[in-house]
């Protein structure tokens, strides 16, 4: 099963724990440094049986608010760097600036033109300055403002990736510079210092304006929180050195000396998975709970066995949902995927077509998922026109989906669509 994850963390953690391809990674993990003294709202809503945090500080915060077991895994990027022995380039030069970035629902507000002027006025030893933007800021076209001010703009690419693409690009950018800076403390601050690159806070701070996250303040700054204010004061610059105080703080926040080893993490994952699956199976045996609870539990078991590659178990719990209610669109997709995995494409197509016809929540991935899977099945059968037709239906529901766009380009080449005829 293909797993896109934010910054490729799923694959980094999997590699660090040396997980086999059949060991599902049933856990939630922090995606970056956070000064707010409570769990990230999305982490707090997890239904996973295990939470992986960066540091002892974050472990204490999690344990105060959640009954879900947690463990310190440290910062996955650091494990990636160390495993590949990535160090600062001997030819590194200038400064890479990481402006405080936006998220889907929180806008980072500051005067970019003024920030650019401040960066231009840095002493000569910090020049030239390169701007590294988050993909969310590229989507908002903030790169145009930096380019207008004469700066070179780079990016580690889309945040949601399959494997190591983001982290590899990030370290390629970071290691080529002598210094790093931002107008807000962030994960980049800690990654820089951890690999021996001095980091400093410079420029007016960003105000973070919430445009839709219900569990966050409407407006805030990192300096509003004790650890954020402490870090901001500690990294005030410019500076060309890393102090012992900074080094210790960074190592503590990254969990360098407190994290589980890869072997310990793998053993924890195996034990956590075992307990969870036993609990799900026992719940279904007791015949307790309502129909929706039983179907939901079957769904979690199906997804687990898809990850572990146990096809017989997948089929068992897909079909078990039919004991509780009429077929649901998501389980028709699961059944289609089962037949697809054993190359029985006609049967897979039947279930995907049924899924496409059944009622489903408007705007959910189930609006396009059956069609993208029909595209794959028809392509495998050599029926490229039908594959293209269903991919186009999927594109109507999810026009920016990378996989759908990739399919479109591939099928247009196969079908000769848009290719000029030879004279």
Secondary structure, DSSP 8 states (H G I E B T S, - for coil): ----EETTHHHHHHHHTT--TTS----EE--S---SSS--HHHHT---S-EEESSHHHHHHHHHH--S-EEE---HHHHHHHHHT----TT--SEEE------SSEEEE--HHHHHHHHHTS-GGG-SEEEE--HHHHHTTTHHHHHHTT-EEE----SEESSSHHHHHHHHHHHT-SEEEESS--HHHHHHHHTT-EEEE-SS--EEEESS-TTS-SEE-GGGSHHHHHHHHHTBS--SS--HHHHHHHHHHTTTTTS--HHHHHHHHHHHHHHHHHHHHHHHHHT-S-HHHHHHHHHHHHHHHHHHT-HHHHHHHHHHHHHHSS--HHHHHHHHHHHHHTT-HHHHHHHHHHHHHS---TTSTHHHHHHHHHHHHHHHTT-HHHHHHHHHHHHHH-TT-HHHHHHHHHHHHHHTTT-----
